[in-house]
């Protein structure tokens, strides 16, 4: 089985050997007088993701190709942490035959990461333990009080990752139109909009190839 991991638009050079995805719950158990315990069901909490990544400084036959040195990926992690913005975490899965399986696609924040260097065991390579947490866009409201005492509410939202109309996206390994639409518009069904705008480049909406440059609606 082939796995490909993306942090934002960056593909990890070596696929992690294990992945832990924890779906947290917010249910609350309460004890009622003479009735025993009950469970109050609530909306699920934020999903947490954890994995260890190998960042090689030498070339390996099992790498995903075109890999940079460990320093490059460490700088990507630093930027993701310092940006204070959510980004897409994507895991694309496929069988050795090339048949696609289910994918993981979450908007997340980089909670923390631990850099591990062990020259005796890993040589020049670097290992990083990464923890992510699901990120949900949210809105805030502000209230301005005029001199006459009237209140005016205004709503603002954090900027999302949706591209501006007319911008472009370069297809990566493991992409499909559904995944691209889900990543940028939070709705995989919007893939048809991307297809309609790129019919001159796409003969079959189920067949796109790495390196294709798509115009985004």
N, CA, C and O of each residue as an XYZ file, in Angstrom:
868
protein
N       0.846     -1.191      0.000
C       0.000      0.000      0.000
C       0.881      1.239      0.000
O       1.883      1.282      0.714
N       0.525      2.253     -0.792
C       1.304      3.486     -0.894
C       0.610      4.609     -0.137
O      -0.579      4.863     -0.331
N       1.361      5.273      0.720
C       0.869      6.425      1.467
C       1.706      7.638      1.070
O       2.920      7.530      0.898
N       1.055      8.792      0.927
C       1.765     10.040      0.675
C       1.222     11.077      1.644
O       0.011     11.287      1.717
N       2.112     11.726      2.392
C       1.736     12.723      3.395
C       2.050     14.119      2.873
O       3.119     14.361      2.311
N       1.086     15.046      3.070
C       1.307     16.446      2.737
C       1.059     17.310      3.966
O       0.071     17.122      4.676
N       1.953     18.249      4.212
C       1.727     19.327      5.171
C       1.580     20.597      4.354
O       2.567     21.131      3.849
N       0.350     21.084      4.221
C       0.109     22.176      3.279
C       0.388     21.680      1.881
O      -0.169     20.667      1.458
N       1.247     22.382      1.155
C       1.583     21.975     -0.212
C       2.870     21.173     -0.278
O       3.331     20.847     -1.372
N       3.467     20.844      0.873
C       4.766     20.169      0.906
C       4.578     18.679      1.197
O       3.958     18.305      2.192
N       5.119     17.838      0.320
C       5.059     16.392      0.516
C       6.252     15.946      1.354
O       7.387     16.338      1.083
N       5.996     15.131      2.366
C       7.092     14.628      3.188
C       7.995     13.719      2.357
O       7.505     12.949      1.531
N       9.315     13.801      2.570
C      10.241     13.039      1.724
C      10.164     11.538      1.932
O      10.396     10.767      1.001
N       9.836     11.113      3.165
C       9.695      9.686      3.480
C       8.368      9.501      4.205
O       8.097     10.190      5.188
N       7.548      8.586      3.730
C       6.245      8.351      4.356
C       6.424      7.782      5.758
O       7.115      6.776      5.922
N       5.821      8.399      6.775
C       5.920      7.866      8.143
C       5.401      6.428      8.222
O       4.470      6.049      7.511
N       6.022      5.639      9.098
C       5.632      4.241      9.231
C       4.341      4.050      9.989
O       3.707      3.001      9.868
N       3.932      5.039     10.771
C       2.710      4.913     11.568
C       2.044      6.277     11.686
O       2.708      7.313     11.650
N       0.734      6.261     11.826
C      -0.058      7.484     11.950
C      -1.114      7.264     13.020
O      -1.801      6.242     13.023
N      -1.244      8.222     13.926
C      -2.279      8.141     14.960
C      -3.231      9.313     14.803
O      -2.820     10.473     14.843
N      -4.511      8.998     14.623
C      -5.555     10.012     14.511
C      -6.541      9.777     15.643
O      -7.201      8.740     15.694
N      -6.640     10.734     16.545
C      -7.515     10.604     17.704
C      -8.720     11.517     17.545
O      -8.580     12.738     17.469
N      -9.928     10.906     17.495
C     -11.170     11.674     17.413
C     -11.680     11.869     18.834
O     -12.171     10.931     19.462
N     -11.562     13.074     19.326
C     -11.912     13.348     20.725
C     -13.417     13.526     20.895
O     -14.107     13.985     19.985
N     -13.907     13.159     22.058
C     -15.311     13.342     22.391
C     -15.481     14.365     23.492
O     -14.573     14.574     24.297
N     -16.635     15.001     23.533
C     -16.957     15.973     24.576
C     -18.144     15.519     25.428
O     -18.727     16.314     26.165
N     -18.496     14.230     25.320
C     -19.614     13.739     26.115
C     -19.318     13.881     27.611
O     -18.163     13.830     28.034
N     -20.369     14.058     28.393
C     -20.204     14.278     29.832
C     -21.092     13.316     30.611
O     -22.293     13.221     30.359
N     -20.489     12.608     31.556
C     -21.235     11.686     32.409
C     -21.678     12.410     33.682
O     -20.877     13.059     34.354
N     -22.966     12.287     33.996
C     -23.508     12.925     35.194
C     -24.233     11.881     36.044
O     -24.771     10.901     35.528
N     -24.233     12.112     37.340
C     -24.919     11.211     38.266
C     -26.193     11.877     38.765
O     -26.156     12.964     39.341
N     -27.331     11.205     38.536
C     -28.615     11.722     38.982
C     -29.021     11.062     40.297
O     -28.689      9.905     40.553
N     -29.733     11.802     41.112
C     -30.196     11.266     42.385
C     -31.138     10.081     42.129
O     -32.155     10.214     41.448
N     -30.789      8.966     42.670
C     -31.591      7.729     42.584
C     -31.744      7.190     41.160
O     -32.509      6.251     40.942
N     -31.033      7.764     40.192
C     -31.176      7.298     38.805
C     -29.877      6.741     38.232
O     -29.843      6.266     37.097
N     -28.811      6.804     39.024
C     -27.530      6.330     38.507
C     -26.914      7.334     37.540
O     -27.220      8.526     37.589
N     -26.055      6.849     36.671
C     -25.317      7.716     35.745
C     -26.033      7.836     34.400
O     -26.697      6.907     33.941
N     -25.879      9.000     33.790
C     -26.343      9.217     32.415
C     -25.196      9.838     31.634
O     -24.270     10.415     32.205
N     -25.279      9.708     30.330
C     -24.245     10.254     29.460
C     -24.855     11.336     28.578
O     -25.730     11.047     27.761
N     -24.398     12.588     28.734
C     -24.868     13.687     27.894
C     -24.041     13.717     26.622
O     -22.827     13.917     26.663
N     -24.707     13.517     25.489
C     -24.009     13.453     24.207
C     -23.828     14.851     23.633
O     -24.780     15.623     23.520
N     -22.591     15.157     23.276
C     -22.269     16.472     22.727
C     -21.504     16.319     21.421
O     -21.092     15.220     21.051
N     -21.321     17.441     20.730
C     -20.566     17.422     19.483
C     -19.130     16.968     19.746
O     -18.564     17.278     20.794
N     -18.535     16.231     18.795
C     -17.158     15.754     19.012
C     -16.175     16.906     19.146
O     -16.389     18.000     18.624
N     -15.083     16.625     19.868
C     -14.029     17.624     20.016
C     -13.141     17.669     18.786
O     -13.425     17.025     17.777
N     -12.067     18.433     18.880
C     -11.140     18.579     17.768
C     -10.271     17.322     17.623
O      -9.765     16.785     18.608
N     -10.112     16.873     16.390
C      -9.301     15.696     16.097
C      -7.821     16.012     16.280
O      -7.359     17.091     15.910
N      -7.080     15.060     16.854
C      -5.647     15.223     17.052
C      -4.893     14.194     16.209
O      -5.317     13.045     16.084
N      -3.769     14.625     15.633
C      -2.967     13.776     14.751
C      -1.534     13.748     15.272
O      -0.998     14.780     15.676
N      -0.914     12.571     15.262
C       0.471     12.456     15.707
C       1.207     11.437     14.839
O       0.655     10.392     14.496
N       2.443     11.744     14.489
C       3.281     10.814     13.740
C       4.739     11.261     13.828
O       5.030     12.412     14.150
N       5.643     10.336     13.538
C       7.073     10.620     13.470
C       7.497     10.629     12.009
O       7.128      9.740     11.243
N       8.268     11.632     11.630
C       8.713     11.762     10.243
C      10.234     11.701     10.172
O      10.927     12.298     10.996
N      10.744     10.981      9.187
C      12.177     10.923      8.920
C      12.518     11.987      7.886
O      11.917     12.037      6.813
N      13.479     12.830      8.212
C      13.952     13.873      7.294
C      15.387     13.535      6.911
O      16.310     13.845      7.664
N      15.595     12.907      5.761
C      16.935     12.425      5.411
C      17.845     13.538      4.882
O      17.390     14.508      4.275
N      19.120     13.365      5.129
C      20.129     14.249      4.551
C      20.917     13.547      3.455
O      21.823     14.127      2.857
N      20.560     12.283      3.198
C      21.163     11.519      2.103
C      20.030     10.910      1.287
O      18.888     10.851      1.745
N      20.342     10.466      0.102
C      19.320      9.912     -0.797
C      19.062      8.443     -0.467
O      19.988      7.665     -0.241
N      17.754      8.082     -0.446
C      17.352      6.702     -0.205
C      16.436      6.238     -1.337
O      15.687      7.045     -1.886
N      16.483      4.943     -1.698
C      15.612      4.439     -2.764
C      14.134      4.453     -2.378
O      13.271      4.409     -3.255
N      13.826      4.515     -1.074
C      12.428      4.502     -0.636
C      11.865      5.906     -0.421
O      10.734      6.051      0.044
N      12.642      6.944     -0.755
C      12.125      8.312     -0.600
C      11.106      8.603     -1.695
O      11.014      7.873     -2.681
N      10.346      9.672     -1.512
C       9.272     10.005     -2.459
C       9.751     10.795     -3.669
O       8.934     11.255     -4.468
N      11.045     10.957     -3.813
C      11.588     11.602     -5.007
C      11.626     13.114     -4.890
O      10.709     13.725     -4.340
N      12.686     13.715     -5.407
C      12.796     15.162     -5.407
C      12.942     15.761     -4.023
O      12.659     16.941     -3.818
N      13.392     14.937     -3.059
C      13.436     15.389     -1.672
C      14.540     16.412     -1.461
O      15.614     16.318     -2.056
N      14.263     17.389     -0.607
C      15.253     18.374     -0.177
C      15.990     17.811      1.041
O      15.688     16.709      1.499
N      16.942     18.563      1.556
C      17.634     18.148      2.760
C      16.736     18.372      3.972
O      15.698     19.026      3.876
N      17.151     17.818      5.121
C      16.357     17.944      6.340
C      16.135     19.406      6.701
O      15.064     19.768      7.187
N      17.145     20.255      6.467
C      17.030     21.676      6.810
C      15.853     22.346      6.131
O      15.209     23.216      6.718
N      15.562     21.948      4.890
C      14.432     22.543      4.158
C      13.124     22.230      4.871
O      12.301     23.124      5.073
N      12.921     20.967      5.258
C      11.657     20.571      5.896
C      11.542     21.147      7.302
O      10.437     21.439      7.758
N      12.661     21.312      7.991
C      12.628     21.963      9.299
C      12.204     23.423      9.156
O      11.494     23.953     10.012
N      12.639     24.073      8.074
C      12.222     25.464      7.852
C      10.737     25.540      7.519
O      10.073     26.509      7.885
N      10.201     24.525      6.825
C       8.759     24.477      6.536
C       7.972     24.361      7.840
O       6.975     25.057      8.034
N       8.424     23.484      8.726
C       7.749     23.329     10.016
C       7.794     24.626     10.818
O       6.809     25.011     11.447
N       8.925     25.283     10.790
C       9.061     26.552     11.514
C       8.082     27.598     10.970
O       7.462     28.336     11.736
N       7.951     27.652      9.647
C       7.030     28.615      9.033
C       5.582     28.295      9.376
O       4.793     29.195      9.663
N       5.230     26.998      9.346
C       3.856     26.601      9.679
C       3.527     26.959     11.121
O       2.409     27.376     11.422
N       4.494     26.796     12.005
C       4.272     27.117     13.410
C       4.170     28.618     13.635
O       3.318     29.082     14.393
N       5.046     29.381     12.969
C       5.099     30.826     13.190
C       3.975     31.580     12.484
O       3.655     32.704     12.870
N       3.369     30.980     11.452
C       2.361     31.688     10.653
C       1.065     31.927     11.413
O       0.305     32.837     11.079
N       0.807     31.109     12.440
C      -0.428     31.201     13.224
C      -1.663     31.075     12.321
O      -2.675     31.744     12.534
N      -1.557     30.209     11.318
C      -2.666     29.962     10.402
C      -2.869     28.458     10.247
O      -1.938     27.669     10.408
N      -4.111     28.079      9.930
C      -4.395     26.685      9.644
C      -3.891     26.304      8.259
O      -3.720     27.160      7.391
N      -3.657     25.012      8.063
C      -3.214     24.506      6.766
C      -3.785     23.105      6.585
O      -4.285     22.510      7.540
N      -3.713     22.576      5.367
C      -4.276     21.259      5.080
C      -3.277     20.149      5.388
O      -2.112     20.220      4.995
N      -3.743     19.128      6.093
C      -2.989     17.894      6.298
C      -3.675     16.820      5.474
O      -4.850     16.522      5.689
N      -2.945     16.238      4.534
C      -3.532     15.279      3.598
C      -2.718     13.991      3.601
O      -1.489     14.019      3.528
N      -3.411     12.874      3.686
C      -2.787     11.567      3.499
C      -3.517     10.886      2.348
O      -4.716     10.621      2.430
N      -2.787     10.607      1.282
C      -3.356      9.936      0.112
C      -2.922      8.474      0.141
O      -1.734      8.169      0.250
N      -3.898      7.577      0.042
C      -3.626      6.145      0.134
C      -4.010      5.442     -1.168
O      -5.038      5.757     -1.769
N      -3.197      4.507     -1.592
C      -3.518      3.738     -2.795
C      -2.901      2.352     -2.691
O      -1.914      2.150     -1.984
N      -3.494      1.400     -3.403
C      -2.975      0.043     -3.455
C      -1.785     -0.013     -4.412
O      -1.608      0.893     -5.226
N      -0.957     -1.076     -4.324
C       0.159     -1.211     -5.267
C      -0.291     -1.175     -6.725
O       0.484     -0.802     -7.605
N      -1.535     -1.559     -6.982
C      -2.057     -1.539     -8.349
C      -2.332     -0.122     -8.842
O      -2.558      0.097    -10.032
N      -2.311      0.847     -7.909
C      -2.610      2.229     -8.266
C      -4.029      2.638     -7.937
O      -4.368      3.817     -8.044
N      -4.868      1.693     -7.537
C      -6.244      2.011     -7.182
C      -6.275      2.853     -5.913
O      -5.686      2.478     -4.900
N      -6.964      3.993     -5.971
C      -7.027      4.887     -4.839
C      -7.916      4.367     -3.727
O      -8.966      3.777     -3.982
N      -7.490      4.588     -2.490
C      -8.286      4.258     -1.320
C      -8.770      5.555     -0.676
O      -8.700      6.617     -1.295
N      -9.252      5.477      0.544
C      -9.748      6.675      1.203
C      -8.596      7.609      1.536
O      -7.453      7.174      1.682
N      -8.903      8.885      1.654
C      -7.902      9.896      1.973
C      -8.263     10.602      3.272
O      -9.435     10.695      3.635
N      -7.258     11.092      3.958
C      -7.448     11.949      5.122
C      -7.171     13.380      4.691
O      -6.116     13.665      4.123
N      -8.100     14.273      4.953
C      -7.932     15.670      4.554
C      -8.506     16.544      5.662
O      -9.722     16.700      5.771
N      -7.637     17.106      6.473
C      -8.048     17.920      7.606
C      -7.366     19.278      7.544
O      -6.197     19.386      7.174
N      -8.110     20.304      7.910
C      -7.465     21.590      8.149
C      -6.973     21.561      9.578
O      -7.748     21.290     10.495
N      -5.688     21.839      9.783
C      -5.078     21.646     11.092
C      -4.192     22.830     11.464
O      -3.905     23.707     10.650
N      -3.774     22.818     12.718
C      -2.724     23.710     13.198
C      -1.564     22.835     13.663
O      -1.764     21.698     14.092
N      -0.360     23.373     13.575
C       0.811     22.661     14.073
C       0.954     22.989     15.554
O       1.339     24.100     15.917
N       0.639     22.005     16.414
C       0.659     22.237     17.854
C       2.091     22.267     18.388
O       2.498     23.243     19.019
N       2.839     21.224     18.144
C       4.247     21.222     18.530
C       4.977     20.130     17.777
O       4.362     19.212     17.236
N       6.287     20.237     17.748
C       7.103     19.208     17.126
C       8.430     19.111     17.861
O       8.954     20.106     18.362
N       8.966     17.892     17.917
C      10.207     17.622     18.632
C      11.231     17.078     17.647
O      10.983     16.081     16.970
N      12.367     17.728     17.569
C      13.443     17.318     16.664
C      14.368     16.360     17.399
O      14.850     16.660     18.491
N      14.613     15.196     16.784
C      15.462     14.180     17.411
C      16.650     13.871     16.494
O      16.475     13.536     15.322
N      17.841     13.988     17.041
C      19.049     13.637     16.305
C      19.822     12.597     17.105
O      20.122     12.797     18.282
N      20.140     11.480     16.448
C      20.894     10.399     17.078
C      21.879      9.880     16.043
O      21.577      8.969     15.273
N      23.073     10.484     16.041
C      24.066     10.158     15.022
C      24.463      8.685     15.068
O      24.790      8.098     14.036
N      24.435      8.078     16.272
C      24.839      6.675     16.392
C      23.862      5.740     15.684
O      24.268      4.717     15.133
N      22.545      6.096     15.697
C      21.529      5.230     15.098
C      21.079      5.719     13.720
O      20.888      4.922     12.801
N      20.915      7.027     13.588
C      20.323      7.579     12.365
C      21.349      8.196     11.423
O      21.004      8.589     10.309
N      22.602      8.286     11.851
C      23.604      8.935     11.012
C      23.285     10.413     10.861
O      22.969     11.071     11.852
N      23.360     10.956      9.644
C      23.106     12.385      9.445
C      21.629     12.762      9.371
O      21.290     13.941      9.267
N      20.746     11.753      9.424
C      19.321     12.029      9.266
C      18.722     12.605     10.546
O      19.302     12.515     11.628
N      17.534     13.204     10.383
C      16.822     13.825     11.497
C      15.431     13.215     11.588
O      14.784     12.974     10.569
N      14.974     12.967     12.807
C      13.600     12.523     13.027
C      12.832     13.624     13.754
O      13.376     14.314     14.616
N      11.558     13.774     13.390
C      10.725     14.795     14.012
C       9.407     14.168     14.436
O       8.728     13.527     13.634
N       9.045     14.358     15.712
C       7.728     13.943     16.203
C       6.784     15.131     16.071
O       7.029     16.193     16.644
N       5.706     14.950     15.315
C       4.815     16.049     14.960
C       3.431     15.818     15.552
O       2.888     14.715     15.474
N       2.863     16.870     16.147
C       1.504     16.819     16.672
C       0.676     17.926     16.024
O       1.056     19.096     16.039
N      -0.457     17.532     15.459
C      -1.369     18.462     14.798
C      -2.717     18.423     15.499
O      -3.054     17.438     16.157
N      -3.482     19.491     15.356
C      -4.842     19.513     15.887
C      -5.769     20.137     14.850
O      -5.418     21.119     14.196
N      -6.942     19.560     14.713
C      -7.924     20.067     13.766
C      -8.188     21.548     14.011
O      -8.307     21.990     15.153
N      -8.278     22.309     12.916
C      -8.535     23.746     13.009
C      -9.833     24.057     12.279
O     -10.025     23.638     11.137
N     -10.717     24.785     12.933
C     -11.980     25.185     12.322
C     -12.030     26.703     12.208
O     -11.762     27.421     13.172
N     -12.378     27.182     11.009
C     -12.538     28.623     10.824
C     -13.670     29.127     11.702
O     -14.669     28.433     11.896
N     -13.522     30.291     12.213
C     -14.551     30.845     13.085
C     -14.688     32.339     12.826
O     -13.790     32.974     12.274
N     -15.828     32.887     13.235
C     -16.089     34.311     13.060
C     -16.187     35.011     14.404
O     -16.512     34.386     15.414
N     -15.912     36.278     14.418
C     -16.042     37.085     15.629
C     -16.899     38.306     15.325
O     -16.944     38.782     14.191
N     -17.568     38.799     16.335
C     -18.378     39.995     16.184
C     -17.869     41.082     17.125
O     -17.529     40.819     18.279
N     -17.824     42.293     16.613
C     -17.423     43.428     17.436
C     -18.589     44.403     17.534
O     -19.407     44.518     16.621
N     -18.644     45.095     18.652
C     -19.728     46.045     18.899
C     -19.133     47.428     19.102
O     -18.339     47.646     20.017
N     -19.525     48.362     18.236
C     -19.065     49.749     18.348
C     -20.215     50.603     18.877
O     -21.323     50.553     18.342
N     -19.957     51.379     19.916
C     -20.967     52.238     20.524
C     -20.793     53.675     20.017
O     -19.762     54.307     20.248
N     -21.812     54.171     19.330
C     -21.763     55.543     18.818
C     -22.026     56.538     19.950
O     -22.447     56.162     21.044
N     -21.770     57.800     19.661
C     -21.958     58.846     20.672
C     -23.412     58.947     21.122
O     -23.693     59.324     22.260
N     -24.338     58.606     20.217
C     -25.750     58.696     20.600
C     -26.213     57.461     21.379
O     -27.388     57.354     21.731
N     -25.300     56.536     21.646
C     -25.635     55.371     22.446
C     -26.069     54.162     21.651
O     -26.300     53.101     22.230
N     -26.188     54.289     20.339
C     -26.594     53.148     19.526
C     -25.397     52.219     19.307
O     -24.246     52.652     19.255
N     -25.711     50.933     19.182
C     -24.665     49.929     18.993
C     -24.711     49.395     17.565
O     -25.783     49.120     17.026
N     -23.543     49.253     16.967
C     -23.447     48.715     15.612
C     -22.590     47.460     15.659
O     -21.431     47.501     16.071
N     -23.176     46.334     15.230
C     -22.454     45.066     15.204
C     -21.809     44.870     13.844
O     -22.423     45.134     12.810
N     -20.595     44.416     13.851
C     -19.923     44.055     12.601
C     -19.289     42.695     12.782
O     -18.847     42.351     13.878
N     -19.240     41.914     11.708
C     -18.725     40.547     11.784
C     -17.472     40.443     10.940
O     -17.418     40.956      9.823
N     -16.485     39.788     11.469
C     -15.252     39.546     10.728
C     -14.917     38.077     10.833
O     -15.299     37.411     11.795
N     -14.197     37.565      9.833
C     -13.800     36.157      9.822
C     -12.325     36.074      9.513
O     -11.768     36.930      8.824
N     -11.695     35.030     10.031
C     -10.319     34.781      9.654
C     -10.280     34.404      8.175
O     -11.198     33.764      7.663
N      -9.210     34.808      7.497
C      -9.082     34.483      6.081
C      -8.944     32.979      5.918
O      -8.214     32.338      6.674
N      -9.635     32.410      4.943
C      -9.511     30.975      4.703
C      -8.511     30.721      3.589
O      -7.860     31.646      3.102
N      -8.395     29.453      3.186
C      -7.390     29.066      2.195
C      -7.931     29.068      0.772
O      -7.231     28.654     -0.152
N      -9.164     29.525      0.581
C      -9.730     29.480     -0.758
C      -8.970     30.419     -1.687
O      -8.738     31.575     -1.333
N      -8.580     29.950     -2.860
C      -7.838     30.806     -3.767
C      -8.745     31.854     -4.394
O      -9.960     31.667     -4.468
N      -8.157     32.953     -4.843
C      -8.931     33.963     -5.546
C      -9.286     33.451     -6.929
O      -8.549     32.668     -7.529
N     -10.439     33.911     -7.427
C     -10.867     33.488     -8.765
C      -9.792     33.844     -9.783
O      -9.257     34.952     -9.778
N      -9.484     32.890    -10.656
C      -8.478     33.124    -11.675
C      -7.084     32.702    -11.259
O      -6.182     32.691    -12.096
N      -6.870     32.351     -9.985
C      -5.564     31.867     -9.559
C      -5.388     30.439    -10.064
O      -6.337     29.836    -10.564
N      -4.188     29.900     -9.936
C      -3.907     28.573    -10.477
C      -3.460     27.620     -9.375
O      -3.019     28.039     -8.306
N      -3.585     26.327     -9.664
C      -3.145     25.277     -8.755
C      -2.427     24.214     -9.577
O      -2.929     23.778    -10.614
N      -1.254     23.800     -9.112
C      -0.487     22.766     -9.795
C      -0.774     21.404     -9.162
O      -0.571     21.213     -7.963
N      -1.242     20.473     -9.971
C      -1.619     19.143     -9.489
C      -0.398     18.409     -8.950
O       0.667     18.404     -9.568
N      -0.575     17.782     -7.769
C       0.488     16.997     -7.151
C       0.147     15.510     -7.210
O      -0.993     15.136     -7.485
N       1.135     14.677     -6.952
C       0.934     13.229     -6.908
C      -0.118     12.900     -5.858
O      -0.046     13.389     -4.730
N      -1.091     12.077     -6.219
C      -2.147     11.685     -5.297
C      -3.374     12.577     -5.335
O      -4.368     12.291     -4.669
N      -3.316     13.673     -6.119
C      -4.459     14.583     -6.213
C      -5.569     14.006     -7.075
O      -5.322     13.195     -7.968
N      -6.797     14.433     -6.797
C      -7.939     14.235     -7.683
C      -8.776     15.507     -7.560
O      -8.591     16.280     -6.620
N      -9.683     15.727     -8.489
C     -10.472     16.957     -8.473
C     -11.295     17.072     -7.196
O     -11.443     18.162     -6.643
N     -11.834     15.939     -6.726
C     -12.625     15.955     -5.494
C     -11.760     16.452     -4.327
O     -12.193     17.297     -3.544
N     -10.534     15.920     -4.218
C      -9.647     16.295     -3.115
C      -9.270     17.781     -3.187
O      -9.225     18.466     -2.164
N      -9.000     18.273     -4.403
C      -8.634     19.680     -4.564
C      -9.794     20.583     -4.153
O      -9.599     21.578     -3.454
N     -11.022     20.224     -4.597
C     -12.196     21.015     -4.231
C     -12.431     20.980     -2.723
O     -12.783     21.996     -2.123
N     -12.237     19.813     -2.113
C     -12.414     19.678     -0.662
C     -11.387     20.517      0.079
O     -11.700     21.142      1.092
N     -10.152     20.529     -0.430
C      -9.074     21.269      0.223
C      -9.328     22.769      0.216
O      -9.119     23.443      1.225
N      -9.779     23.295     -0.925
C      -9.889     24.741     -1.067
C     -11.279     25.292     -0.778
O     -11.415     26.447     -0.374
N     -12.317     24.473     -0.983
C     -13.674     24.987     -0.827
C     -14.480     24.253      0.238
O     -15.659     24.543      0.440
N     -13.834     23.289      0.929
C     -14.496     22.509      1.988
C     -15.688     21.712      1.473
O     -16.554     21.313      2.252
N     -15.736     21.481      0.175
C     -16.842     20.712     -0.410
C     -16.342     20.009     -1.663
O     -16.152     20.638     -2.704
N     -16.129     18.686     -1.554
C     -15.611     17.936     -2.692
C     -16.517     17.984     -3.906
O     -16.050     17.828     -5.035
N     -17.824     18.200     -3.689
C     -18.769     18.236     -4.809
C     -18.509     19.406     -5.751
O     -18.996     19.413     -6.882
N     -17.747     20.394     -5.292
C     -17.433     21.542     -6.147
C     -16.390     21.205     -7.207
O     -15.966     22.079     -7.963
N     -15.971     19.920     -7.265
C     -14.978     19.534     -8.272
C     -15.465     19.843     -9.682
O     -14.666     20.126    -10.575
N     -16.815     19.785     -9.883
C     -17.362     20.017    -11.228
C     -17.076     21.443    -11.706
O     -16.917     21.678    -12.904
N     -17.011     22.391    -10.770
C     -16.699     23.779    -11.146
C     -15.271     23.885    -11.679
O     -15.001     24.591    -12.651
N     -14.363     23.162    -11.016
C     -12.969     23.172    -11.486
C     -12.880     22.501    -12.852
O     -12.162     22.971    -13.734
N     -13.615     21.394    -13.024
C     -13.592     20.671    -14.294
C     -14.133     21.531    -15.436
O     -13.535     21.592    -16.511
N     -15.257     22.189    -15.200
C     -15.873     23.006    -16.247
C     -14.941     24.117    -16.710
O     -14.927     24.479    -17.887
N     -14.155     24.659    -15.765
C     -13.265     25.773    -16.100
C     -11.988     25.298    -16.787
O     -11.245     26.098    -17.357
N     -11.737     23.978    -16.728
C     -10.477     23.456    -17.269
C     -10.685     22.346    -18.291
O      -9.832     21.474    -18.453
N     -11.834     22.382    -18.985
C     -12.123     21.342    -19.965
C     -11.090     21.290    -21.090
O     -10.911     20.250    -21.726
N     -10.417     22.405    -21.333
C      -9.408     22.421    -22.391
C      -8.159     21.634    -21.985
O      -7.335     21.292    -22.834
N      -8.020     21.345    -20.667
C      -6.851     20.608    -20.173
C      -7.209     19.219    -19.675
O      -6.349     18.341    -19.607
N      -8.487     19.012    -19.324
C      -8.910     17.745    -18.718
C      -9.927     17.062    -19.627
O     -11.021     17.580    -19.851
N      -9.556     15.903    -20.144
C     -10.488     15.146    -20.976
C     -11.468     14.336    -20.132
O     -12.631     14.171    -20.499
N     -10.988     13.839    -19.007
C     -11.796     13.013    -18.102
C     -11.615     13.555    -16.689
O     -10.485     13.607    -16.203
N     -12.693     13.961    -16.011
C     -12.543     14.536    -14.668
C     -11.952     13.568    -13.651
O     -11.515     13.985    -12.578
N     -11.937     12.274    -13.982
C     -11.350     11.291    -13.070
C      -9.866     11.058    -13.339
O      -9.218     10.284    -12.634
N      -9.331     11.729    -14.358
C      -7.932     11.536    -14.718
C      -7.217     12.882    -14.804
O      -7.344     13.598    -15.797
N      -6.472     13.216    -13.765
C      -5.592     14.379    -13.804
C      -4.197     13.909    -13.444
O      -4.032     12.852    -12.835
N      -3.184     14.692    -13.820
C      -1.818     14.239    -13.698
C      -0.944     15.269    -12.990
O      -1.150     16.472    -13.150
N       0.044     14.799    -12.198
C       0.945     15.738    -11.542
C       1.601     16.676    -12.547
O       2.044     16.250    -13.613
N       1.656     17.942    -12.199
C       2.254     18.938    -13.074
C       1.246     19.746    -13.862
O       1.578     20.823    -14.357
N       0.014     19.252    -13.993
C      -1.019     20.027    -14.664
C      -1.318     21.300    -13.874
O      -1.407     21.274    -12.647
N      -1.470     22.405    -14.588
C      -1.783     23.682    -13.945
C      -3.247     24.003    -14.205
O      -3.652     24.229    -15.346
N      -4.035     24.021    -13.136
C      -5.472     24.237    -13.251
C      -5.833     25.670    -12.858
O      -5.268     26.230    -11.919
N      -6.780     26.249    -13.589
C      -7.319     27.561    -13.208
C      -8.459     27.342    -12.221
O      -9.369     26.553    -12.472
N      -8.397     28.052    -11.095
C      -9.377     27.841    -10.035
C     -10.538     28.808    -10.195
O     -10.323     29.974    -10.526
N     -11.787     28.341     -9.962
C     -12.950     29.213    -10.066
C     -12.938     30.287     -8.987
O     -13.850     31.112     -8.927
